Amino acid sequence: MTRKPTTCLEIEPALVAAATGEADTTTAARVEAHTRTCASCRGEFASYRAIDRAVGIWREAPSPVETSVRERLETRLADLRRRALVYRIFPSPLGPILIARSEEGVTCVEYLVGGRDFAHSRLARMPGVEPIEDGAEVEALYGELLDFVEGRRSRLAWPLDLRLARSDFHRAVLTATARIPYGAVRSYAGIARELGRPSATRAVAQALRWNPLPIVVPCHRVIGLSGALTGYAGDKLTLKQRLLSVEGVPALKTAHDFRVPRDAMYVRSPDGSAYCLPSCTWIPAEPPQELTLFGSPAHAEAAGLEPCSDCHPDLHPISR
Amino acid sequence: MGWMDSTGFDALVTRHHPEIYRYLLRTTFRASEAEDLAQETFLRAYRAHRTLTPDANARAWLFAIATNVARNHFRTESRRRHAYATVHAEGSVAHADGPEGQTLFNEARVRLETVVAGLPLKQRLAFTLRKVHELDYDAIARSLDCSVDSARAHVFQALRKIRRSLNGYGLPLGSDDR
């Protein structure tokens, strides 16, 4: 075997490029000039051209993808999409807050107290979900949540995905709580009664303690029968008071707690169409836990209620 | 902001799954492995597609994911040998074309596949990305996590090896030269 001359070795990359259609015109011209005088490189050029044609055949060969292949891919993708929760952690004024959503709706809002990171969040320990850290879509939610917390927005019109609720009963409690209007409060006992389990007050409180969507499912609007705020997100009672105060619900500080002055609140009438003064004859004295209370006529009217035509709460506002 | 922003991803799957599958088939030479790796590619893509900017080249991005998946797959030497052995034993498993009068074409293709299967992995991937799927060298460099010059060098070396290997095979080289 004879060794190639140096010029041939040097031109080889250009020759391959020219033969396989990758060379610019200058390079192609250089290769052409060389092959005109060099028979061995002319042969090489022809060989590479032949390879290029064979590759072309390979490229163009029909190879349809079987329908079943696509179907199995769709099945696996659908499964992932059901499990996927996109989340991001935001440094909110309330402390770091994690927001997660699925394709169905917002799924989790979590206060990360005490400098906890994602690995120590509830979401990380949740079976059957696949958390994916991401952002843009969740960021828009965070913006609205911030507006809500700071009183610039009174509705979070988000679809809810309550899959993180621990049981069907918990889910029912969350759904009932989500119906409490902005600027109103109800009692744990009232929700228990609404769900047909009047003795399940503590179970209602427990369900709200595990609320996967605080603020969005407004568990801060659920208070004790006495008017005491009783609890929120572990030890964040002042946060509950702050959220209520933004919504116009007064909560007075007592020695150990905050207390909503139940007897100085506007009351939703039993048929749900009007709001009344607490002294109105339409308001039954017993049982008191059924009542939905509003901090102001404006919020009651925003919830679609008319002022009662008997007690005229619009003409005789409660003075606090 | 839509809650069901999945239509964009659906379109991505419809548009690119066939060629990604074919790419992996040309890389693994086994339909079952190509299917698994294509699934893995699109599951990864789903997890990450929100980071894709609207003007991003989704096709190049998917090829880069598929290339990564393939390289992970071939991290074990035994799988590499397996792919090579498959082509050697069965010829082209990639296509069941039927007995039409394409024998010569098929022969050329099978030989080519055999040689390509024997190439070092990076050269094989670079060659397939460039010559079969016609990606530009920027995209190939990103897929293989190397420089554009290296990507070019991989393709050049692949072609050289193919040229040497086919020398003895009697592929109708040198004919039909215009």
Interface residues (C-beta under 8 A of the other chain):
Chain A: E12 P13 V16 A17 T20 G43 E44 F45 A46 S47 Y48 R49 A50 I51 R53 A54 V55 I57 W58 R59 A61 P62 S63 P64 V65 V69 R70 R72 L73 E74 R76 L77 L80 R81 A84 V86 R101 E103 E104 G105 E130 I132 D134 G135 A136 E137 A140 P159
Chain B: M1 W3 M4 D5 S6 V13 H17 P18 Y21 R22 L25 E35 A38 Q39 F42 L43 Y46 R47 R50 T51 A94 H95 D97 F105 A108 R109 R111 L112 E113 K131 V132 E134 F156 L159 R160 I162 R163 L166 N167 L171 P172 L173 G174 S175 D176 D177
